[in-house]
């Protein structure tokens, strides 16, 4: 038995999802932005943005709880190709965010294992993601079976240029 639970987000979970998304983002990523992340938070985690995303049949959101308290969330794109693969073969882990107080407890590994199992049950061949090259997440994903596949760069106007680099990572699962 574990104290970690991962469950699908419903529209009724929107307030909790929004709160945990903003808290987790603020814990880790405000340094990326000239405006402290306000533009990005509004773009991605406003009630309207999350409501629209939750309605997208290709998106799947999951709440991560530890001891019955929300500590993070994940977003999957169920059919999203990586170069050299088809939509049907790939699951993109677009977001895996944990609040700072949940770091170092094995929750991230649990979430990656959940993602891989979800992908296998969905008939996928691989899970892929993009990680900020300026964050510790690249090391975390490598420790959890992902390999570097390529690079990308974000072009958000409010983002500090020095932090725009992304690492594309993949994990073959089948």
N, C-alpha and C positions, 0 to 999 in steps of 0.2 A: 504494500500500500504506500502511496506517495502523497505528499502534500501539494503536488503540482497537478493542475487540471487545465485542459485546453478544450474549449468548446466553440462551436460556430457562433458568430455574431448575428443577431437578428436586428431588425429595425428598432425594436424596443430597447436594444442595448446601445443605441446611438449615443446617449449622453455619457455613459461609462466609457465607451470606445473613444469618444472625443477627449474626455478628461485624461485617460491614460496615454493616449497618443501625444497630447500636448506635454504632459509631464515627462514622458520618456524622451521626447524630442528635445525639450529644454534641458534635460539632464546631460545630453551628449553632443548636441549639434549646433548650439547657438554661435559658437566660434566661427562657423562657416560664413556668416552673413554680416553685411554692413549694418543691417537693421536688427540684428539679434535674432533673426529668423521669423519676424512678424509676417513678412510677405509669404513665406513658404507655409507657415502654419495656417494662414487664411486660405491659401490655395489648396492645400491638401487635407486639412483637418477641421475646416469650418463645418458646421452642421449641414449646410447645403452640399458641400463637396463629398462628405461622407455618405449622406443620403443618396446622392447620385451614384456613388461607387458601390454602395450596398445593393443597389438595384441592377447593377451590371451582372448579367448571368455568367460572365467569364471571370469575375472577381469572387474570391472567397476570403472572408475575414474571420479570424479566430481570436478570442480573448484568452489570455494566459493568466491563470490565477495561482497564487501560492497561499496556502492556508486560507482559502476562500476570499482572498483579497486580490483585486486586479493588479498585476505587476507588469503587464505588457500585452502586445498584440502582434499578430502576423497578418499579412495580406499575400494571397497567392493569385497569380494569373494562371488559370487552369490550362489554357491552351495558348502558349506564347513561344514561338519558335526562337531558337538560338541559331546563329549562322551555321549552316551545314545540317540542320535538323528541321523537322516539320513541327507545326503547332501541336499535332496529335502526339508527338514524341516527348514534348517538353512541358514542364511545370516551372514557372518563374516564381521564386520566392522574392517578391518585390520589397516586402518590409518584414523585418523581425526586430521589434523595438522592445527593450526592457527598461524599466526605471532603474536608476542607479542602485537603489537599495536591494534589488534582486540580482545584481551582478555577482559572479563568483559562487553561485549556489547550485550550479548544474542545470539551471532552468533553460538556458540557451541550448545546451546539448539536447535536453529533453525535447525542445521545440524543433530542432533540426531532425531528430529521430522521428518525430510526429510528421514532419513535412515529407520525409523520405517514404514513410509508410503510406501516407495519403497519396503520394505520387505513384507508388507501386500499385495500390488498389485502384488507381485511375488508369492503369495501363501505360504509364510513362516510362521512357528509357532514361531520362535524366532530369535533374533539378538544376536550375541555374539562377544566378543572381548577380547584382552589381553592388559592390561595396566601395565606400569612400576610401581612396588610397591613403588618406590622412588619418584614418581611424584604426583602432586595434582590431576591428572586425575582420580584416583580411586574415590575420593570424588565427583568429577564432575559427573561421571557416576552413582554413587549411588543416587545423587540428581535428576538424570534423569531416574530413574526407573530400573536401573541395579542392580543385586545382585551378590555377590561373589559366584563363582561356584567351583573354584579350584586355583591351583598355577602352575607355570611353571618356568623354568630357562633358560636363554639364555646362549649359550656357545661360543659366539664370542670371538676369541683370543684377539682382541684389547680392549675389554670391561673390565672395572675395575670390579673385582670379587664382590665387595660389592654392585654393582648396577644391578646384573644379574636377580634379582627376578621379576617375573611377576604375576599379579593377573588375572585369567580368570573370566570374568563376562558375565552374560546373562540377557536378558530381554525377557520374554514371551510376545507375542503380539497377539496370537490367541488361 
